[in-house]
Amino acid sequence: MLWELAVKEGYGLNSTIAPAAVGENTVYTVTDPERDPPQSFRACLDAQLAPDICRQLGLTADDLFVCSDAALTDTLAANLALQCRLKTV
């Protein structure tokens, strides 16, 4: 699923995917080294997100964060949408 997300976002097949434990969630950083400058986005496919995931990741308005729609509460979705570029799958 991560490769499909990467391709849909315009990332090349030479992109790297690096998993990291962020609190109780697993967050993947997808990086395309062929873009100038190199670009990345983060994705979490867990069934539930920690309420402070944005703070833990240090997301800014320029960062893309992709997660499962079912993992979001209305409050968390609103907070993430205000703090980063949020896309759901």
Gaussian input, Z-matrix of N, CA and C with variables (Angstrom, degrees):
# hf/3-21g

backbone

0 1
 N
 C     1     B1
 C     2     B2     1     A1
 N     3     B3     2     A2     1     D1
 C     4     B4     3     A3     2     D2
 C     5     B5     4     A4     3     D3
 N     6     B6     5     A5     4     D4
 C     7     B7     6     A6     5     D5
 C     8     B8     7     A7     6     D6
 N     9     B9     8     A8     7     D7
 C    10    B10     9     A9     8     D8
 C    11    B11    10    A10     9     D9
 N    12    B12    11    A11    10    D10
 C    13    B13    12    A12    11    D11
 C    14    B14    13    A13    12    D12
 N    15    B15    14    A14    13    D13
 C    16    B16    15    A15    14    D14
 C    17    B17    16    A16    15    D15
 N    18    B18    17    A17    16    D16
 C    19    B19    18    A18    17    D17
 C    20    B20    19    A19    18    D18
 N    21    B21    20    A20    19    D19
 C    22    B22    21    A21    20    D20
 C    23    B23    22    A22    21    D21
 N    24    B24    23    A23    22    D22
 C    25    B25    24    A24    23    D23
 C    26    B26    25    A25    24    D24
 N    27    B27    26    A26    25    D25
 C    28    B28    27    A27    26    D26
 C    29    B29    28    A28    27    D27
 N    30    B30    29    A29    28    D28
 C    31    B31    30    A30    29    D29
 C    32    B32    31    A31    30    D30
 N    33    B33    32    A32    31    D31
 C    34    B34    33    A33    32    D32
 C    35    B35    34    A34    33    D33
 N    36    B36    35    A35    34    D34
 C    37    B37    36    A36    35    D35
 C    38    B38    37    A37    36    D36
 N    39    B39    38    A38    37    D37
 C    40    B40    39    A39    38    D38
 C    41    B41    40    A40    39    D39
 N    42    B42    41    A41    40    D40
 C    43    B43    42    A42    41    D41
 C    44    B44    43    A43    42    D42
 N    45    B45    44    A44    43    D43
 C    46    B46    45    A45    44    D44
 C    47    B47    46    A46    45    D45
 N    48    B48    47    A47    46    D46
 C    49    B49    48    A48    47    D47
 C    50    B50    49    A49    48    D48
 N    51    B51    50    A50    49    D49
 C    52    B52    51    A51    50    D50
 C    53    B53    52    A52    51    D51
 N    54    B54    53    A53    52    D52
 C    55    B55    54    A54    53    D53
 C    56    B56    55    A55    54    D54
 N    57    B57    56    A56    55    D55
 C    58    B58    57    A57    56    D56
 C    59    B59    58    A58    57    D57
 N    60    B60    59    A59    58    D58
 C    61    B61    60    A60    59    D59
 C    62    B62    61    A61    60    D60
 N    63    B63    62    A62    61    D61
 C    64    B64    63    A63    62    D62
 C    65    B65    64    A64    63    D63
 N    66    B66    65    A65    64    D64
 C    67    B67    66    A66    65    D65
 C    68    B68    67    A67    66    D66
 N    69    B69    68    A68    67    D67
 C    70    B70    69    A69    68    D68
 C    71    B71    70    A70    69    D69
 N    72    B72    71    A71    70    D70
 C    73    B73    72    A72    71    D71
 C    74    B74    73    A73    72    D72
 N    75    B75    74    A74    73    D73
 C    76    B76    75    A75    74    D74
 C    77    B77    76    A76    75    D75
 N    78    B78    77    A77    76    D76
 C    79    B79    78    A78    77    D77
 C    80    B80    79    A79    78    D78
 N    81    B81    80    A80    79    D79
 C    82    B82    81    A81    80    D80
 C    83    B83    82    A82    81    D81
 N    84    B84    83    A83    82    D82
 C    85    B85    84    A84    83    D83
 C    86    B86    85    A85    84    D84
 N    87    B87    86    A86    85    D85
 C    88    B88    87    A87    86    D86
 C    89    B89    88    A88    87    D87
 N    90    B90    89    A89    88    D88
 C    91    B91    90    A90    89    D89
 C    92    B92    91    A91    90    D90
 N    93    B93    92    A92    91    D91
 C    94    B94    93    A93    92    D92
 C    95    B95    94    A94    93    D93
 N    96    B96    95    A95    94    D94
 C    97    B97    96    A96    95    D95
 C    98    B98    97    A97    96    D96
 N    99    B99    98    A98    97    D97
 C   100   B100    99    A99    98    D98
 C   101   B101   100   A100    99    D99
 N   102   B102   101   A101   100   D100
 C   103   B103   102   A102   101   D101
 C   104   B104   103   A103   102   D102
 N   105   B105   104   A104   103   D103
 C   106   B106   105   A105   104   D104
 C   107   B107   106   A106   105   D105
 N   108   B108   107   A107   106   D106
 C   109   B109   108   A108   107   D107
 C   110   B110   109   A109   108   D108
 N   111   B111   110   A110   109   D109
 C   112   B112   111   A111   110   D110
 C   113   B113   112   A112   111   D111
 N   114   B114   113   A113   112   D112
 C   115   B115   114   A114   113   D113
 C   116   B116   115   A115   114   D114
 N   117   B117   116   A116   115   D115
 C   118   B118   117   A117   116   D116
 C   119   B119   118   A118   117   D117
 N   120   B120   119   A119   118   D118
 C   121   B121   120   A120   119   D119
 C   122   B122   121   A121   120   D120
 N   123   B123   122   A122   121   D121
 C   124   B124   123   A123   122   D122
 C   125   B125   124   A124   123   D123
 N   126   B126   125   A125   124   D124
 C   127   B127   126   A126   125   D125
 C   128   B128   127   A127   126   D126
 N   129   B129   128   A128   127   D127
 C   130   B130   129   A129   128   D128
 C   131   B131   130   A130   129   D129
 N   132   B132   131   A131   130   D130
 C   133   B133   132   A132   131   D131
 C   134   B134   133   A133   132   D132
 N   135   B135   134   A134   133   D133
 C   136   B136   135   A135   134   D134
 C   137   B137   136   A136   135   D135
 N   138   B138   137   A137   136   D136
 C   139   B139   138   A138   137   D137
 C   140   B140   139   A139   138   D138
 N   141   B141   140   A140   139   D139
 C   142   B142   141   A141   140   D140
 C   143   B143   142   A142   141   D141
 N   144   B144   143   A143   142   D142
 C   145   B145   144   A144   143   D143
 C   146   B146   145   A145   144   D144
 N   147   B147   146   A146   145   D145
 C   148   B148   147   A147   146   D146
 C   149   B149   148   A148   147   D147
 N   150   B150   149   A149   148   D148
 C   151   B151   150   A150   149   D149
 C   152   B152   151   A151   150   D150
 N   153   B153   152   A152   151   D151
 C   154   B154   153   A153   152   D152
 C   155   B155   154   A154   153   D153
 N   156   B156   155   A155   154   D154
 C   157   B157   156   A156   155   D155
 C   158   B158   157   A157   156   D156
 N   159   B159   158   A158   157   D157
 C   160   B160   159   A159   158   D158
 C   161   B161   160   A160   159   D159
 N   162   B162   161   A161   160   D160
 C   163   B163   162   A162   161   D161
 C   164   B164   163   A163   162   D162
 N   165   B165   164   A164   163   D163
 C   166   B166   165   A165   164   D164
 C   167   B167   166   A166   165   D165
 N   168   B168   167   A167   166   D166
 C   169   B169   168   A168   167   D167
 C   170   B170   169   A169   168   D168
 N   171   B171   170   A170   169   D169
 C   172   B172   171   A171   170   D170
 C   173   B173   172   A172   171   D171
 N   174   B174   173   A173   172   D172
 C   175   B175   174   A174   173   D173
 C   176   B176   175   A175   174   D174
 N   177   B177   176   A176   175   D175
 C   178   B178   177   A177   176   D176
 C   179   B179   178   A178   177   D177
 N   180   B180   179   A179   178   D178
 C   181   B181   180   A180   179   D179
 C   182   B182   181   A181   180   D180
 N   183   B183   182   A182   181   D181
 C   184   B184   183   A183   182   D182
 C   185   B185   184   A184   183   D183
 N   186   B186   185   A185   184   D184
 C   187   B187   186   A186   185   D185
 C   188   B188   187   A187   186   D186
 N   189   B189   188   A188   187   D187
 C   190   B190   189   A189   188   D188
 C   191   B191   190   A190   189   D189
 N   192   B192   191   A191   190   D190
 C   193   B193   192   A192   191   D191
 C   194   B194   193   A193   192   D192
 N   195   B195   194   A194   193   D193
 C   196   B196   195   A195   194   D194
 C   197   B197   196   A196   195   D195
 N   198   B198   197   A197   196   D196
 C   199   B199   198   A198   197   D197
 C   200   B200   199   A199   198   D198
 N   201   B201   200   A200   199   D199
 C   202   B202   201   A201   200   D200
 C   203   B203   202   A202   201   D201
 N   204   B204   203   A203   202   D202
 C   205   B205   204   A204   203   D203
 C   206   B206   205   A205   204   D204
 N   207   B207   206   A206   205   D205
 C   208   B208   207   A207   206   D206
 C   209   B209   208   A208   207   D207
 N   210   B210   209   A209   208   D208
 C   211   B211   210   A210   209   D209
 C   212   B212   211   A211   210   D210
 N   213   B213   212   A212   211   D211
 C   214   B214   213   A213   212   D212
 C   215   B215   214   A214   213   D213
 N   216   B216   215   A215   214   D214
 C   217   B217   216   A216   215   D215
 C   218   B218   217   A217   216   D216
 N   219   B219   218   A218   217   D217
 C   220   B220   219   A219   218   D218
 C   221   B221   220   A220   219   D219
 N   222   B222   221   A221   220   D220
 C   223   B223   222   A222   221   D221
 C   224   B224   223   A223   222   D222
 N   225   B225   224   A224   223   D223
 C   226   B226   225   A225   224   D224
 C   227   B227   226   A226   225   D225
 N   228   B228   227   A227   226   D226
 C   229   B229   228   A228   227   D227
 C   230   B230   229   A229   228   D228
 N   231   B231   230   A230   229   D229
 C   232   B232   231   A231   230   D230
 C   233   B233   232   A232   231   D231
 N   234   B234   233   A233   232   D232
 C   235   B235   234   A234   233   D233
 C   236   B236   235   A235   234   D234
 N   237   B237   236   A236   235   D235
 C   238   B238   237   A237   236   D236
 C   239   B239   238   A238   237   D237
 N   240   B240   239   A239   238   D238
 C   241   B241   240   A240   239   D239
 C   242   B242   241   A241   240   D240
 N   243   B243   242   A242   241   D241
 C   244   B244   243   A243   242   D242
 C   245   B245   244   A244   243   D243
 N   246   B246   245   A245   244   D244
 C   247   B247   246   A246   245   D245
 C   248   B248   247   A247   246   D246
 N   249   B249   248   A248   247   D247
 C   250   B250   249   A249   248   D248
 C   251   B251   250   A250   249   D249
 N   252   B252   251   A251   250   D250
 C   253   B253   252   A252   251   D251
 C   254   B254   253   A253   252   D252
 N   255   B255   254   A254   253   D253
 C   256   B256   255   A255   254   D254
 C   257   B257   256   A256   255   D255
 N   258   B258   257   A257   256   D256
 C   259   B259   258   A258   257   D257
 C   260   B260   259   A259   258   D258
 N   261   B261   260   A260   259   D259
 C   262   B262   261   A261   260   D260
 C   263   B263   262   A262   261   D261
 N   264   B264   263   A263   262   D262
 C   265   B265   264   A264   263   D263
 C   266   B266   265   A265   264   D264

   B1=1.4432
   B2=1.5408
   B3=1.3366
   B4=1.4648
   B5=1.5194
   B6=1.3373
   B7=1.4677
   B8=1.5210
   B9=1.3088
   B10=1.4620
   B11=1.5295
   B12=1.3346
   B13=1.4619
   B14=1.5205
   B15=1.3311
   B16=1.4660
   B17=1.5228
   B18=1.3142
   B19=1.4674
   B20=1.5246
   B21=1.3361
   B22=1.4706
   B23=1.5231
   B24=1.3332
   B25=1.4648
   B26=1.5300
   B27=1.3310
   B28=1.4626
   B29=1.5218
   B30=1.3158
   B31=1.4600
   B32=1.5265
   B33=1.3355
   B34=1.4542
   B35=1.5189
   B36=1.3256
   B37=1.4547
   B38=1.5255
   B39=1.3223
   B40=1.4642
   B41=1.5262
   B42=1.3040
   B43=1.4679
   B44=1.5255
   B45=1.3153
   B46=1.4622
   B47=1.5205
   B48=1.3246
   B49=1.4620
   B50=1.5176
   B51=1.3251
   B52=1.4661
   B53=1.5217
   B54=1.3492
   B55=1.4616
   B56=1.5251
   B57=1.3217
   B58=1.4664
   B59=1.5209
   B60=1.3189
   B61=1.4584
   B62=1.5199
   B63=1.3180
   B64=1.4603
   B65=1.5222
   B66=1.3086
   B67=1.4587
   B68=1.5068
   B69=1.3180
   B70=1.4624
   B71=1.5237
   B72=1.3230
   B73=1.4575
   B74=1.5239
   B75=1.3339
   B76=1.4608
   B77=1.5207
   B78=1.3195
   B79=1.4615
   B80=1.5216
   B81=1.3224
   B82=1.4560
   B83=1.5216
   B84=1.3202
   B85=1.4544
   B86=1.5259
   B87=1.3137
   B88=1.4598
   B89=1.5232
   B90=1.3403
   B91=1.4599
   B92=1.5221
   B93=1.3158
   B94=1.4634
   B95=1.5273
   B96=1.3404
   B97=1.4576
   B98=1.5246
   B99=1.3313
   B100=1.4649
   B101=1.5226
   B102=1.3159
   B103=1.4639
   B104=1.5157
   B105=1.3120
   B106=1.4567
   B107=1.5170
   B108=1.3063
   B109=1.4681
   B110=1.5269
   B111=1.3485
   B112=1.4621
   B113=1.5321
   B114=1.3236
   B115=1.4584
   B116=1.5235
   B117=1.3214
   B118=1.4625
   B119=1.5232
   B120=1.3218
   B121=1.4573
   B122=1.5177
   B123=1.3172
   B124=1.4602
   B125=1.5106
   B126=1.3338
   B127=1.4570
   B128=1.5177
   B129=1.3182
   B130=1.4568
   B131=1.5238
   B132=1.3256
   B133=1.4556
   B134=1.5235
   B135=1.3301
   B136=1.4586
   B137=1.5293
   B138=1.3282
   B139=1.4653
   B140=1.5224
   B141=1.3316
   B142=1.4571
   B143=1.5280
   B144=1.3229
   B145=1.4652
   B146=1.5186
   B147=1.3276
   B148=1.4640
   B149=1.5230
   B150=1.3291
   B151=1.4684
   B152=1.5288
   B153=1.3203
   B154=1.4670
   B155=1.5286
   B156=1.3341
   B157=1.4645
   B158=1.5279
   B159=1.3145
   B160=1.4709
   B161=1.5248
   B162=1.3162
   B163=1.4581
   B164=1.5266
   B165=1.3351
   B166=1.4589
   B167=1.5265
   B168=1.3251
   B169=1.4584
   B170=1.5281
   B171=1.3162
   B172=1.4572
   B173=1.5203
   B174=1.3317
   B175=1.4635
   B176=1.5228
   B177=1.3324
   B178=1.4557
   B179=1.5261
   B180=1.2966
   B181=1.4660
   B182=1.5256
   B183=1.3322
   B184=1.4649
   B185=1.5263
   B186=1.3273
   B187=1.4625
   B188=1.5197
   B189=1.3416
   B190=1.4630
   B191=1.5211
   B192=1.3344
   B193=1.4586
   B194=1.5195
   B195=1.3378
   B196=1.4598
   B197=1.5210
   B198=1.3312
   B199=1.4635
   B200=1.5184
   B201=1.3185
   B202=1.4549
   B203=1.5301
   B204=1.3149
   B205=1.4561
   B206=1.5301
   B207=1.3203
   B208=1.4641
   B209=1.5274
   B210=1.3365
   B211=1.4649
   B212=1.5196
   B213=1.3195
   B214=1.4613
   B215=1.5242
   B216=1.3016
   B217=1.4590
   B218=1.5255
   B219=1.3075
   B220=1.4628
   B221=1.5318
   B222=1.3191
   B223=1.4622
   B224=1.5202
   B225=1.3372
   B226=1.4648
   B227=1.5209
   B228=1.3239
   B229=1.4654
   B230=1.5275
   B231=1.3202
   B232=1.4647
   B233=1.5229
   B234=1.3239
   B235=1.4686
   B236=1.5264
   B237=1.3233
   B238=1.4659
   B239=1.5286
   B240=1.3281
   B241=1.4638
   B242=1.5276
   B243=1.3213
   B244=1.4640
   B245=1.5286
   B246=1.3247
   B247=1.4635
   B248=1.5221
   B249=1.3413
   B250=1.4635
   B251=1.5180
   B252=1.3186
   B253=1.4634
   B254=1.5313
   B255=1.3146
   B256=1.4578
   B257=1.5160
   B258=1.3407
   B259=1.4596
   B260=1.5064
   B261=1.3233
   B262=1.4520
   B263=1.5221
   B264=1.3150
   B265=1.4665
   B266=1.5018
   A1=110.57
   A2=117.21
   A3=120.02
   A4=111.47
   A5=116.45
   A6=118.62
   A7=110.78
   A8=117.27
   A9=120.77
   A10=110.14
   A11=116.92
   A12=120.45
   A13=111.26
   A14=116.05
   A15=120.56
   A16=110.96
   A17=116.32
   A18=120.19
   A19=110.57
   A20=117.40
   A21=120.48
   A22=112.07
   A23=117.18
   A24=121.25
   A25=111.96
   A26=116.91
   A27=120.76
   A28=114.44
   A29=117.19
   A30=121.07
   A31=109.10
   A32=116.36
   A33=121.86
   A34=112.51
   A35=115.19
   A36=120.71
   A37=112.83
   A38=117.41
   A39=121.21
   A40=111.46
   A41=117.06
   A42=121.04
   A43=109.72
   A44=114.60
   A45=119.93
   A46=109.13
   A47=115.02
   A48=121.46
   A49=107.32
   A50=115.72
   A51=121.44
   A52=109.77
   A53=117.39
   A54=119.97
   A55=111.29
   A56=115.57
   A57=121.07
   A58=108.44
   A59=115.66
   A60=120.47
   A61=107.94
   A62=116.09
   A63=122.38
   A64=106.18
   A65=115.10
   A66=119.16
   A67=109.07
   A68=116.14
   A69=120.80
   A70=113.00
   A71=117.95
   A72=122.52
   A73=112.01
   A74=114.99
   A75=121.96
   A76=107.17
   A77=115.91
   A78=121.51
   A79=107.83
   A80=116.03
   A81=122.27
   A82=108.88
   A83=115.86
   A84=120.99
   A85=107.52
   A86=115.71
   A87=122.27
   A88=106.58
   A89=116.21
   A90=121.59
   A91=110.24
   A92=116.08
   A93=121.94
   A94=108.09
   A95=117.60
   A96=120.53
   A97=113.55
   A98=116.92
   A99=119.84
   A100=112.79
   A101=117.46
   A102=120.32
   A103=108.51
   A104=116.22
   A105=120.08
   A106=109.05
   A107=120.26
   A108=127.74
   A109=110.13
   A110=117.33
   A111=120.00
   A112=110.46
   A113=115.98
   A114=120.66
   A115=110.07
   A116=115.39
   A117=119.37
   A118=109.84
   A119=114.30
   A120=121.02
   A121=107.32
   A122=116.07
   A123=121.33
   A124=109.04
   A125=114.71
   A126=121.00
   A127=109.67
   A128=115.53
   A129=121.85
   A130=106.71
   A131=116.49
   A132=121.07
   A133=112.32
   A134=116.76
   A135=121.38
   A136=110.55
   A137=115.52
   A138=121.37
   A139=112.64
   A140=116.76
   A141=121.19
   A142=108.94
   A143=115.80
   A144=120.80
   A145=110.64
   A146=115.15
   A147=119.90
   A148=108.34
   A149=118.52
   A150=121.24
   A151=113.33
   A152=118.19
   A153=121.09
   A154=112.95
   A155=117.05
   A156=121.42
   A157=111.91
   A158=117.09
   A159=120.31
   A160=110.79
   A161=116.78
   A162=120.95
   A163=110.79
   A164=116.50
   A165=120.66
   A166=111.46
   A167=116.84
   A168=121.14
   A169=112.96
   A170=116.99
   A171=120.13
   A172=112.48
   A173=116.36
   A174=120.87
   A175=111.38
   A176=115.23
   A177=121.93
   A178=109.38
   A179=116.73
   A180=121.88
   A181=112.57
   A182=117.86
   A183=121.77
   A184=113.04
   A185=117.94
   A186=121.83
   A187=111.63
   A188=115.41
   A189=121.84
   A190=108.07
   A191=115.95
   A192=122.22
   A193=107.62
   A194=116.40
   A195=122.31
   A196=108.12
   A197=116.11
   A198=120.24
   A199=109.44
   A200=114.28
   A201=121.07
   A202=109.41
   A203=116.30
   A204=120.87
   A205=110.82
   A206=116.61
   A207=121.23
   A208=112.55
   A209=117.45
   A210=121.36
   A211=112.64
   A212=117.01
   A213=121.31
   A214=112.40
   A215=115.25
   A216=120.27
   A217=105.88
   A218=117.58
   A219=119.98
   A220=110.89
   A221=116.49
   A222=121.13
   A223=111.27
   A224=116.28
   A225=120.01
   A226=110.72
   A227=117.66
   A228=121.21
   A229=110.67
   A230=116.93
   A231=120.59
   A232=111.02
   A233=117.33
   A234=120.62
   A235=111.61
   A236=117.27
   A237=120.18
   A238=111.18
   A239=116.76
   A240=120.49
   A241=111.76
   A242=117.04
   A243=120.69
   A244=112.41
   A245=117.10
   A246=120.43
   A247=114.05
   A248=117.92
   A249=120.37
   A250=108.71
   A251=115.78
   A252=120.38
   A253=107.35
   A254=116.92
   A255=122.57
   A256=110.36
   A257=115.52
   A258=121.84
   A259=107.57
   A260=116.43
   A261=120.50
   A262=110.47
   A263=115.01
   A264=121.81
   A265=109.46
   D1=-35.42
   D2=-179.51
   D3=-64.00
   D4=-38.56
   D5=178.36
   D6=-65.55
   D7=-39.06
   D8=177.78
   D9=-62.41
   D10=-43.66
   D11=176.68
   D12=-60.22
   D13=-44.37
   D14=-178.73
   D15=-60.79
   D16=-46.58
   D17=-179.00
   D18=-64.87
   D19=-41.66
   D20=178.88
   D21=-63.69
   D22=-28.52
   D23=178.18
   D24=-86.38
   D25=1.25
   D26=177.02
   D27=88.87
   D28=14.25
   D29=178.90
   D30=-83.13
   D31=146.44
   D32=-178.19
   D33=-78.87
   D34=167.72
   D35=-179.70
   D36=-74.33
   D37=-5.92
   D38=174.65
   D39=-91.24
   D40=6.77
   D41=179.29
   D42=-64.83
   D43=155.41
   D44=176.81
   D45=-110.20
   D46=150.60
   D47=177.47
   D48=-124.63
   D49=119.23
   D50=-177.70
   D51=-120.78
   D52=118.07
   D53=177.08
   D54=-82.28
   D55=150.39
   D56=176.17
   D57=-148.90
   D58=141.24
   D59=174.71
   D60=-81.43
   D61=124.00
   D62=177.88
   D63=-123.93
   D64=98.50
   D65=-173.79
   D66=61.96
   D67=-125.15
   D68=-179.75
   D69=-92.63
   D70=2.45
   D71=-178.44
   D72=-109.13
   D73=156.91
   D74=170.90
   D75=-105.42
   D76=120.92
   D77=-178.14
   D78=-116.62
   D79=132.77
   D80=-179.68
   D81=-103.92
   D82=133.67
   D83=173.67
   D84=-104.23
   D85=120.33
   D86=179.72
   D87=-104.86
   D88=121.72
   D89=-175.90
   D90=-124.40
   D91=133.14
   D92=175.96
   D93=-106.85
   D94=103.07
   D95=-177.30
   D96=-72.51
   D97=-13.69
   D98=-177.84
   D99=-83.81
   D100=-11.46
   D101=175.54
   D102=-78.57
   D103=149.91
   D104=-179.70
   D105=-121.02
   D106=107.58
   D107=-0.83
   D108=-75.85
   D109=161.05
   D110=178.62
   D111=-54.54
   D112=138.24
   D113=-177.96
   D114=-120.99
   D115=156.01
   D116=178.75
   D117=-147.91
   D118=162.41
   D119=170.78
   D120=-140.04
   D121=164.99
   D122=179.54
   D123=-116.60
   D124=146.76
   D125=-179.98
   D126=-140.45
   D127=141.48
   D128=175.82
   D129=-131.29
   D130=122.51
   D131=-177.47
   D132=-106.12
   D133=14.22
   D134=179.35
   D135=-66.52
   D136=157.26
   D137=-178.92
   D138=-72.56
   D139=-20.62
   D140=179.85
   D141=-144.81
   D142=140.65
   D143=179.06
   D144=-105.89
   D145=145.45
   D146=173.89
   D147=-64.54
   D148=141.60
   D149=-177.79
   D150=-60.43
   D151=-25.85
   D152=-178.91
   D153=-107.93
   D154=29.16
   D155=-176.87
   D156=-58.96
   D157=-37.71
   D158=-179.36
   D159=-62.96
   D160=-44.85
   D161=178.86
   D162=-65.03
   D163=-41.98
   D164=-179.54
   D165=-62.39
   D166=-35.14
   D167=-179.52
   D168=-86.78
   D169=-16.14
   D170=-177.26
   D171=66.98
   D172=37.50
   D173=-177.60
   D174=-69.72
   D175=143.72
   D176=176.84
   D177=-120.11
   D178=177.24
   D179=-178.88
   D180=-61.57
   D181=-23.05
   D182=-179.66
   D183=-86.37
   D184=-12.38
   D185=-175.16
   D186=-85.96
   D187=139.17
   D188=174.63
   D189=-96.69
   D190=130.01
   D191=176.92
   D192=-127.28
   D193=126.16
   D194=-178.99
   D195=-115.44
   D196=133.78
   D197=177.92
   D198=-149.99
   D199=172.80
   D200=177.19
   D201=-73.80
   D202=135.72
   D203=178.72
   D204=-60.85
   D205=-35.85
   D206=-178.76
   D207=-69.00
   D208=-18.09
   D209=-179.25
   D210=-81.03
   D211=-8.84
   D212=-174.17
   D213=-101.54
   D214=137.68
   D215=165.04
   D216=-88.47
   D217=166.81
   D218=178.93
   D219=-60.74
   D220=-41.21
   D221=-179.14
   D222=-65.14
   D223=-46.19
   D224=-179.49
   D225=-64.81
   D226=-40.61
   D227=178.34
   D228=-60.99
   D229=-43.61
   D230=179.37
   D231=-65.04
   D232=-43.42
   D233=179.42
   D234=-64.20
   D235=-44.90
   D236=179.34
   D237=-63.82
   D238=-41.48
   D239=-179.25
   D240=-63.45
   D241=-29.53
   D242=177.85
   D243=-78.76
   D244=-25.12
   D245=-172.88
   D246=-102.74
   D247=-19.74
   D248=-179.28
   D249=-152.37
   D250=178.58
   D251=173.43
   D252=-86.36
   D253=108.09
   D254=-174.72
   D255=-100.43
   D256=131.28
   D257=171.33
   D258=-128.87
   D259=142.90
   D260=-179.65
   D261=-119.31
   D262=153.26
   D263=177.35
   D264=-123.33

